[in-house]
Every structure is written in C-alpha cells, then in structure tokens.
Amino acid sequence: MSDDRYLTFALGKGRLAKKTLELFEQIGITCEEMKDKDTRKLIFVNEELKLRFFLSKGPDVPTYVEYGAADIGVVGKDTILEENRNVYEVLDLGFGKCRMCVCGPLSAMELLQHHERIRVASKYPNIAKDYFYNKKHQTVDIIKLNGSVELGPLVELSDVIVDIVETGSTLRENGLEVLEEICPLSARMIVNPVSMQMEAERIKELVRAIRNKLAEAK
C-alpha cells in the first residue's frame, strides 16, 4: 500500500469508529494519533502506509465519500439507505447489528394490515417513505422527528414509528412493540466510485484483508 497518494477514510463517530479502528489494527493498520483523547486534530495520518483518517457525524460520511473528500467510509446501513448517495457498498463489517422496524402499539397492527392511511414518525423519512410507498403500497403521512420517536404514538402525533431496534427494551417500557421488520442493519464499508477505479488495487487489497479477518473471527 505504498503509493504517493493518500487513501482517506471517513469514519462515523462513536462506537463505529472505535470498532473499525480495532478491526484495522488486526490487519496491521494503525493510527497512533487517533488514540490521543486530548487531541484537537481533525485529520489523522499514518505516513508509513499513506493513509488519512477523519471522524464525522454518521449522516455526513456518505456525503464525504460521494464527493471524493474521502475514498472510503464506514457507516451504518441505515445511514446509507437514508442518505441514498452515489457510493459503492463493498463490505458488511458485521458489527453494530440491529434492525430497522415499524413499531407502535399492538392496536396499530390492524391499520398496517388494512393499508389505511396512517401517520408515521421517524428520524428516517426516506427509509419510511420507500418502505410504505414502494414495498407496502400504502399511503402514509411521514413526520420527521429528531429526538425520541417513541413519543410519537404516546402523544398521538403518529400511529406508528419507523426506527432502529437493538434490544427492544425502550419500546417495551413504553407499551410499544415491533410490528413489522423493514431490514437488518450493521456497519458497512463504502467507496467512492472514482476511487474504486483509480485506486482499485489498494482498495481491493484492503477489502480482501478485512474480509479474511472477519472470516477468521466467525
């Protein structure tokens, strides 16, 4: 991987970045600068391997990758679906597993089955719209929320919600449950289409190394 050009990675902040860096270390890619918790740096470099890393909010990762500010990104499948950017999804990293679901009180099940016009609250309006319009062929009013979407049905803002479900404990505590599953989610690696051509060998080598490491861990 010694080329004159740096390969740049955009990593979603938080647990995803931590898990990604742990995985990279297992295949010999390290970035000591990132381990300094007091640093104010925004871009971290591994000079030896000609790699650069930066952290960003999850929804921004596909944007950086689409426009070529990053060659490679690591972000949740939910973000990829919601942002719908022009990127290649090349690898399921297998961590950060959860599900995108339609949730609500059990009484809302009937509304879903009879394809009635309902109100859906979600942080993911594009995913909700695609699911109801294109897969269920059901007309819905979608309300975008940024905070605790579980409040939607509780205060009668919406009939159901579309949200990420990990354990389901928050739902149960509030008298809600999973009514329909939209899709499974996990961390994915995405690549800029131009980088995929210009840096094909380096990227393929990286993907191959990660895939082999993930296979070993199974």
C-alpha positions as CSV (number, residue, x, y, z in Angstrom):
1,M,0.0,0.0,0.0
2,S,2.8,2.4,-0.6
3,D,1.7,4.8,-3.2
4,D,2.3,8.6,-3.4
5,R,-1.4,9.3,-2.9
6,Y,-3.0,9.0,0.5
7,L,-6.1,6.9,0.9
8,T,-8.6,8.8,3.0
9,F,-11.1,7.2,5.4
10,A,-14.2,8.9,6.9
11,L,-15.4,7.1,10.0
12,G,-18.7,7.6,11.7
13,K,-18.0,9.0,15.2
14,G,-18.5,6.9,18.4
15,R,-18.8,3.1,18.7
16,L,-18.5,2.6,14.9
17,A,-15.2,4.3,14.7
18,K,-13.8,2.5,17.7
19,K,-14.8,-0.9,16.3
20,T,-13.5,0.0,12.9
21,L,-10.1,1.0,14.3
22,E,-9.9,-2.2,16.3
23,L,-10.6,-4.2,13.2
24,F,-8.0,-2.2,11.2
25,E,-5.4,-2.9,13.9
26,Q,-6.0,-6.6,13.5
27,I,-4.8,-6.3,9.8
28,G,-1.9,-4.1,10.6
29,I,-3.4,-0.7,10.0
30,T,-2.8,1.6,13.0
31,C,-3.1,5.3,13.6
32,E,-1.4,6.3,16.9
33,E,-2.5,9.9,16.6
34,M,-6.2,8.9,17.0
35,K,-5.5,7.3,20.4
36,D,-4.7,10.7,22.0
37,K,-8.0,11.5,23.7
38,D,-6.9,15.2,24.3
39,T,-6.0,15.9,20.7
40,R,-7.9,18.7,18.8
41,K,-6.7,17.5,15.4
42,L,-9.4,16.7,12.8
43,I,-7.3,14.7,10.4
44,F,-5.0,11.8,11.5
45,V,-2.3,10.4,9.3
46,N,-0.3,7.2,9.0
47,E,2.6,8.4,7.0
48,E,4.1,5.0,6.5
49,L,1.0,3.5,4.9
50,K,0.0,6.7,3.3
51,L,-3.4,6.7,5.0
52,R,-5.5,9.5,6.4
53,F,-8.5,9.3,8.8
54,F,-11.1,11.7,10.0
55,L,-14.2,11.3,12.1
56,S,-17.5,12.8,11.2
57,K,-21.2,12.5,12.1
58,G,-22.7,9.4,10.6
59,P,-25.0,11.1,8.1
60,D,-22.1,13.1,6.7
61,V,-20.0,10.1,5.9
62,P,-21.7,9.1,2.6
63,T,-21.5,12.8,1.5
64,Y,-17.8,12.9,2.0
65,V,-17.4,9.7,0.1
66,E,-19.7,10.6,-2.8
67,Y,-17.9,13.9,-3.4
68,G,-14.4,12.3,-3.1
69,A,-13.3,14.1,0.1
70,A,-12.9,10.5,1.4
71,D,-12.1,7.4,-0.6
72,I,-13.6,5.0,1.9
73,G,-16.2,5.4,4.6
74,V,-17.5,3.3,7.4
75,V,-21.1,3.9,8.5
76,G,-24.3,2.1,9.4
77,K,-26.6,0.6,6.7
78,D,-29.4,2.9,8.0
79,T,-27.4,6.0,7.1
80,I,-26.5,4.6,3.6
81,L,-30.2,3.9,2.9
82,E,-31.4,7.3,4.3
83,E,-28.8,9.4,2.6
84,N,-29.0,7.5,-0.7
85,R,-25.7,8.8,-2.1
86,N,-23.8,7.7,-5.1
87,V,-21.3,5.3,-3.4
88,Y,-20.4,1.6,-3.7
89,E,-21.2,-0.6,-0.7
90,V,-18.3,-3.1,-0.7
91,L,-18.4,-4.9,2.7
92,D,-20.6,-5.8,5.6
93,L,-18.4,-5.4,8.7
94,G,-20.8,-7.4,10.8
95,F,-20.8,-5.2,13.9
96,G,-23.3,-2.7,15.1
97,K,-26.1,-5.2,14.3
98,C,-29.7,-4.0,14.7
99,R,-32.9,-3.8,12.7
100,M,-35.0,-1.1,11.1
101,C,-38.6,-1.7,12.1
102,V,-42.1,-0.3,12.1
103,C,-43.1,-0.1,15.8
104,G,-46.2,1.0,17.7
105,P,-48.9,-0.2,20.0
106,L,-50.4,-3.6,19.1
107,S,-53.6,-1.8,18.1
108,A,-51.9,-0.3,15.2
109,M,-51.3,-3.7,13.6
110,E,-54.8,-3.6,12.1
111,L,-54.0,-0.2,10.4
112,L,-50.9,-1.8,8.8
113,Q,-52.8,-4.9,7.6
114,H,-55.7,-3.0,6.1
115,H,-53.4,-0.4,4.3
116,E,-55.2,2.5,5.9
117,R,-53.8,6.0,5.6
118,I,-51.7,6.5,8.8
119,R,-49.2,8.9,10.2
120,V,-45.6,7.6,10.6
121,A,-43.0,9.4,12.8
122,S,-39.3,8.8,12.1
123,K,-35.8,10.1,12.1
124,Y,-35.5,8.2,8.7
125,P,-38.2,9.8,6.5
126,N,-36.6,8.4,3.3
127,I,-36.4,4.8,4.6
128,A,-40.0,5.1,5.9
129,K,-41.3,6.5,2.6
130,D,-39.6,3.9,0.5
131,Y,-40.9,1.1,2.7
132,F,-44.5,2.2,2.8
133,Y,-44.8,3.6,-0.8
134,N,-42.7,1.1,-2.7
135,K,-42.9,-2.1,-0.7
136,K,-46.3,-2.0,1.1
137,H,-48.0,0.4,-1.4
138,Q,-49.6,2.1,1.5
139,T,-50.3,5.9,1.6
140,V,-48.9,7.5,4.7
141,D,-48.1,10.9,6.2
142,I,-44.5,11.0,7.3
143,I,-43.5,13.2,10.2
144,K,-39.7,13.8,10.7
145,L,-38.6,13.8,14.3
146,N,-35.1,14.2,15.6
147,G,-35.5,13.1,19.2
148,S,-37.2,10.2,20.9
149,V,-39.5,9.0,18.2
150,E,-41.1,6.6,20.7
151,L,-43.0,9.6,21.9
152,G,-44.9,9.8,18.6
153,P,-47.6,7.2,19.3
154,L,-47.7,8.1,23.0
155,V,-48.8,11.7,22.5
156,E,-50.9,10.7,19.4
157,L,-48.7,12.6,17.0
158,S,-48.4,9.4,14.9
159,D,-49.9,5.9,14.7
160,V,-46.6,4.2,14.3
161,I,-42.9,4.9,14.1
162,V,-40.0,3.7,11.9
163,D,-36.9,3.4,14.0
164,I,-33.8,1.3,14.7
165,V,-34.4,-1.5,17.2
166,E,-31.5,-3.1,19.1
167,T,-32.9,-4.9,22.1
168,G,-36.5,-3.5,22.1
169,S,-36.4,-2.6,25.8
170,T,-37.2,1.1,25.3
171,L,-40.2,0.0,23.2
172,R,-41.5,-2.5,25.8
173,E,-41.1,0.1,28.6
174,N,-43.4,2.4,26.7
175,G,-46.0,-0.1,25.7
176,L,-44.8,-0.4,22.1
177,E,-43.6,-3.3,20.0
178,V,-42.1,-4.3,16.7
179,L,-45.0,-4.7,14.2
180,E,-43.0,-5.2,11.0
181,E,-39.3,-5.5,10.2
182,I,-38.0,-3.4,7.3
183,C,-34.4,-4.7,7.1
184,P,-31.4,-5.8,9.1
185,L,-28.7,-3.2,9.7
186,S,-24.9,-3.3,10.5
187,A,-21.8,-1.3,9.8
188,R,-20.8,-1.2,6.1
189,M,-17.8,-0.1,4.2
190,I,-18.5,2.3,1.3
191,V,-16.2,3.5,-1.5
192,N,-16.2,6.5,-3.8
193,P,-16.8,5.3,-7.4
194,V,-13.9,7.2,-8.9
195,S,-11.5,5.9,-6.1
196,M,-12.7,2.4,-6.9
197,Q,-11.2,2.8,-10.4
198,M,-8.2,4.9,-9.6
199,E,-7.1,3.0,-6.5
200,A,-8.6,-0.4,-7.4
201,E,-5.6,-2.5,-6.3
202,R,-5.1,-0.8,-2.9
203,I,-8.8,-0.8,-2.1
204,K,-9.3,-4.5,-3.2
205,E,-6.3,-5.5,-1.1
206,L,-7.7,-3.7,1.9
207,V,-11.2,-5.2,1.5
208,R,-9.7,-8.7,1.0
209,A,-7.6,-8.4,4.2
210,I,-10.7,-7.3,6.2
211,R,-12.9,-10.0,4.7
212,N,-10.3,-12.7,5.6
213,K,-10.0,-11.3,9.2
214,L,-13.8,-11.3,9.6
215,A,-14.0,-14.9,8.2
216,E,-11.3,-16.0,10.8
217,A,-13.4,-14.5,13.6
218,K,-16.5,-16.5,12.7
